[in-house]
Structures are given as C-alpha cells and as structure tokens.
C-alpha cells in the first residue's frame, strides 16, 4: 500500500513507497518504514528476499525503481551528488565479508577512510585507528593482518573501520554470518555496547534469530510471497502477535525445530 510522503517526520531514516527491481524483475515493492535515532533496526526475511539489496538502496549503491529514502527529512534519493555526499559522511558500512584489505594490517585498514576524508597526520590517524580497535575489543591487534586473526575478529575490525569517521548510522550486512554461536553472541553484545556508548543508529541485515531477538528493537520483514513488506516493528512483538503467517513462521522457526526434535 502506498502512503503519502511525510518528508521523514522526526525519523532518523524514512523509506517511502520504495520499489526495487533488476530490469523487469521486481524484487520488492511499496516498502514503507521508519527508523528512529538509536534504533537497532533489522532487515529480515528468507534467503533471496532482497535484504542486502535494500541496504544497497539505502546507502545509494542501487537506485530505486520508485520511491525515496530520506535521512532526517532530507530526500537522499533525489539529492544531487554533493547533497548525497554530505549525507553519506554520516554513514559507516560493514559489508558481509568484512571486506578488509588482506595486504594491510587491521590499523592500516581503518586509517584508509581517515586518510581520504580528513587532514590528520599519519601519527594521528594511527592513534585513532588504535582507539577504534579498542572500542571493538581489539586492543593490541593493530599490526595483525586479516589472515592472522579469527573470523569474528575480522568482523569486529570491519565494524571498527565503519566507525572510523564517527558515523551517526552504521549499516551492517550479515555481521554474524559464518560465526560460531559464541562469537556471534559476543558480536551482538558489542553492537549493544556501541549503541549505548556512542548513541549510534544501526541498520542490520540478518536472518539469525538469536541475534534478531537479542539486539533488535525495530525491524522490517520482506515477504517473498507478496514481494513487499509483511510487517514492521519490534520482532518480539511480531513473533507473538503478527497477523501475517509468514512473519510468525519465520520468527518461530526455532521453536518449531525444537518441537520436531521432541517428537522424534
């Protein structure tokens, strides 16, 4: 259902009447949701529903077929390149693999955006990189290369790089993918600490139920059967009271798996 544009209201991010498509194939249509300041907002849904595609639309890597993304009422989609750049400076992004340069140390990876977007001296950039690594629990690992640390540490280093320019909004694409349960739990705890200590707003792509229920206070569910959003809101509330069967099935699948085990 389309809604009238509201110029973003007081929301940190507003997605209005967004349709995503590749050529003639419509991935999702008529997406409408809001993200408030300091939300940990999860984009969720089954495989292939367009979660990462939506994130790419929100940061300007893909243009929508229709609709807009607004940041604090400013239309990012319709902005010119200088207007977009001004808004993008408030973003930090961690891609699914971490996307660290393997030939650079963890500290050198973090100094890259500082070198490009600030006038800081090399020593100052390194000091900031060490500080960002300390924020994610990687003090003393500044001279390590990505291949020398674990997958979970690479994910945390990716978040440290996303934090390099002190962004207001962090976009994380499947941060827990490929991690063991303990590492994933520690990453969830880190996200909560960063939200509380820095006041950042998080937009996270994930299908991991444990993470969704541990950290998210807001969400949107992308429904492949209708190619639009099936619900938005607190995932715990949606699990217990959503009128959409697909939403409840997605969020209760862990309980269903346990019941099947008990029946064996």
NORKA-V903637 format. One record per backbone hydrogen bond with DSSP energy under -0.5 kcal/mol. CO is the residue of the C=O (numbers start at 1). NH is the residue of the N-H. If there is no record, write none. Layout:
((CO;NH) (CO;NH))
This chain:
((6;9) (8;11) (12;72) (13;35) (14;16) (14;70) (15;17) (15;33) (16;68) (18;31) (19;65) (19;66) (20;27) (20;28) (21;23) (22;25) (24;26) (25;22) (25;27) (28;20) (31;18) (33;15) (35;12) (35;13) (36;39) (39;41) (39;202) (40;217) (40;218) (41;204) (42;44) (42;220) (43;206) (44;222) (46;49) (50;54) (51;55) (52;56) (53;57) (54;58) (55;59) (56;61) (56;62) (57;60) (66;19) (68;16) (69;76) (69;77) (70;14) (70;72) (71;74) (74;71) (74;76) (75;79) (76;79) (80;84) (81;85) (82;86) (83;87) (84;88) (85;89) (87;90) (88;91) (90;168) (90;169) (92;171) (93;95) (94;173) (95;98) (100;102) (101;104) (104;146) (105;109) (106;110) (107;111) (108;112) (110;114) (111;115) (112;116) (113;117) (114;118) (121;125) (122;126) (123;127) (124;128) (125;129) (126;130) (127;131) (128;132) (129;133) (130;134) (131;135) (132;136) (133;136) (133;138) (134;137) (138;141) (141;144) (142;107) (144;106) (145;148) (146;149) (150;154) (151;155) (152;156) (153;157) (154;158) (155;159) (156;160) (157;161) (158;162) (159;163) (161;164) (163;166) (168;201) (169;92) (170;172) (170;203) (171;94) (172;174) (172;205) (174;177) (176;179) (180;184) (181;185) (182;186) (183;187) (184;188) (185;189) (186;190) (187;191) (188;192) (189;193) (190;194) (191;195) (192;196) (193;197) (194;198) (194;199) (194;200) (195;199) (201;170) (202;41) (203;172) (204;43) (204;206) (205;174) (207;209) (208;212) (209;213) (210;214) (211;215) (211;216) (212;216) (218;42) (219;233) (220;44) (220;222) (221;223) (221;230) (221;231) (222;224) (223;226) (223;227) (223;228) (227;29) (228;223) (231;221) (234;238) (235;239) (236;240) (237;241) (238;242) (243;245) (244;248) (245;249) (246;250) (247;251) (248;252) (250;253) (252;256) (253;257) (254;258) (255;259) (256;260) (257;261) (258;262) (259;263) (260;264) (261;264))
